[in-house]
């Protein structure tokens, strides 16, 4: 059989499946990944990430400035993304006990807010629109990666219909255009430029 790790429903899990096919079944504790199996024994070694990562703020204009915690918590924060004006921040965090997307104003801990309904895939930081009103990020729904657009003012998330491929990363361009990296079924990835003012989106260029 085979043993492998999958990021699913906000955490890493180990699965095993027989080489003759059939359904994969979960094994081991939640959070386990990078398995290594013994060749001639019933043994599996795996990694558990129990470290805590925190966001910090630093005044780069002062050579002697010390970093101060930003939105402190006892859980890990990662993938921070600043709005164009530098006053808003979104990041991925486990502070609620499960992975989620959080928004807040820099220097205002009371403003921190969880974005409901978004399960971010912790691979790339979110991308801000030029006006600082929304972000793009890749999330998970039903075991698949989807492109989410979040209106940060209301906290409402909308799944965007990418015409082809499974989204990996996305960024805003001016005039209603998006850059989207997609995973194709043949194991390759492609960078597409879309004009989203058309329905369905019109693909203008690809690499």
Rosetta blueprint (number, residue, H / E / L):
1 X L
2 X E
3 X E
4 X E
5 X E
6 X E
7 X E
8 X E
9 X L
10 X L
11 X E
12 X E
13 X E
14 X E
15 X E
16 X E
17 X E
18 X E
19 X L
20 X L
21 X E
22 X E
23 X E
24 X E
25 X E
26 X E
27 X E
28 X L
29 X L
30 X L
31 X L
32 X E
33 X E
34 X E
35 X E
36 X E
37 X E
38 X L
39 X L
40 X L
41 X L
42 X L
43 X L
44 X E
45 X E
46 X E
47 X E
48 X E
49 X L
50 X L
51 X L
52 X L
53 X L
54 X L
55 X L
56 X E
57 X E
58 X L
59 X L
60 X L
61 X L
62 X L
63 X L
64 X L
65 X L
66 X L
67 X L
68 X E
69 X E
70 X L
71 X L
72 X L
73 X L
74 X L
75 X L
76 X L
77 X E
78 X E
79 X E
80 X E
81 X E
82 X E
83 X L
84 X L
85 X L
86 X L
87 X L
88 X E
89 X E
90 X E
91 X E
92 X E
93 X E
94 X L
95 X L
96 X L
97 X L
98 X L
99 X L
100 X E
101 X E
102 X E
103 X E
104 X E
105 X E
106 X L
107 X L
108 X E
109 X E
110 X E
111 X E
112 X E
113 X E
114 X E
115 X E
116 X L
117 X L
118 X L
119 X L
120 X E
121 X L
122 X L
123 X L
124 X L
125 X L
126 X L
127 X E
128 X E
129 X L
130 X L
131 X L
132 X L
133 X L
134 X E
135 X E
136 X E
137 X E
138 X E
139 X E
140 X E
141 X E
142 X L
143 X L
144 X E
145 X E
146 X E
147 X E
148 X E
149 X E
150 X E
151 X E
152 X L
153 X L
154 X L
155 X L
156 X E
157 X E
158 X E
159 X E
160 X E
161 X L
162 X L
163 X L
164 X L
165 X L
166 X E
167 X E
168 X E
169 X E
170 X E
171 X E
172 X E
173 X E
174 X L
175 X L
176 X L
177 X E
178 X E
179 X E
180 X E
181 X E
182 X E
183 X E
184 X L
185 X L
186 X L
187 X L
188 X L
189 X E
190 X E
191 X E
192 X E
193 X E
194 X E
195 X E
196 X L
197 X L
198 X L
199 X L
200 X L
201 X L
202 X E
203 X E
204 X E
205 X E
206 X E
207 X L
